[in-house]
Amino acid sequence: MREHFRCLRWCILLWSLSCNYYQPKSDTMQHIPNPNDFYGNTSVQLLEDAIENEPSASAHYNLARIYAKKKQPNNALRHAKRALELAPTQTTYLVFAASLYTKGKQYNEAKPLLRRTIRLDSSNWQAYAIFAHIGLAEKRYTTTKQMLRKLTPLLPNEAVVPHLKGQLAFALKDTSDASVQFHRALRLRPNYLPTYNQLTRLYNYMEQPEQAIHYANKGLQYTTVGDSLHLQKGHAFLMLENTDSAKVAFEKAYRRNYNLYTASYELARIAFKRQQYKIAYRYIQHVKKFNRSLPKLYFYEGVCLQRLGRAQEALNAYRKAIQQDPRDLNARGYYQQLRERLALKRLREKQDSIYRAQKAAAEQRQEQ
């Protein structure tokens, strides 16, 4: 009887998780596995307690999915690796772990898992798709081409294939073929959000901002997030010199994805040009948490600090701006002017101090 209840408990836990599993629209999943597509509302603690006494590969896998959805990659990987230890030949676990590593840009960790998956199942399209994505990320385009040759016959009518081909063409600066492939992907799957993201980037790159805005708006019909689409809309509006609309788009991108520092950078530049130095400085501090090498970042920070009356900090920022780009004449000019101004201020303060001391000494002699 005790064994019966134990089995029943596991069935309930795993059934509740499977109810929330990503459901594809066709027999094959429509895109590269994304950890954020895996859901789970069951108590995490309940599963953690259960597997402590009864280790189970499927339970660790389901916990990994939950943590991935909660955007806790370390916990997700911990359970994904434990699932693989218990079931090293389960291709579902291998692909999921590889997708986690890929999402975290740990490509050298992902590739052995993908190779093992392909050895176990040469028709696993997800492994080829992730490998193709890694090839693009590492600029190893020959690898991407090889993976696409394997992937195409496996998914003849799925959007992921022309989407990846479009990304490859875009990376190779073949904008004409990239456009053809992205539009082919959208004909196969009109709500395929990754293609809308790439298509808006492509049209911005081709300096066709009206088209970029058009496809960004179409893509936003299929998502409540759309941070990348709002970002690309912002860039398109800047090309059209519509700063107000650009600001609105960048703000939406920033609110939807706090880590999207490029939106913060553009908002800082807009505020800087409007002489809203306090707002610009706030966005600059956010950008610095993620990337300190963006063009003129320290110059903008220096000007903001100077306008906010923090001269010494501004001087340090100008120094960093010059180190970042020795040819930045603006940073050099502002640095030299502020340095001379501070030196003159110190000289005057010293003269005032001497004058006060002399005056005090003269008054003291008079009293004597």
PyMOL commands that set and color helices and strands:
alter all, ss='L'
color gray80, all
select helices_A, chain A and resi 2-18+35-37+44-53+57-69+73-86+91-103+107-120+125-137+141-154+160-171+175-188+193-205+209-220+227-239+243-256+261-273+277-288+297-307+311-324+329-367
alter helices_A, ss='H'
color red, helices_A
deselect
rebuild
show_as cartoon
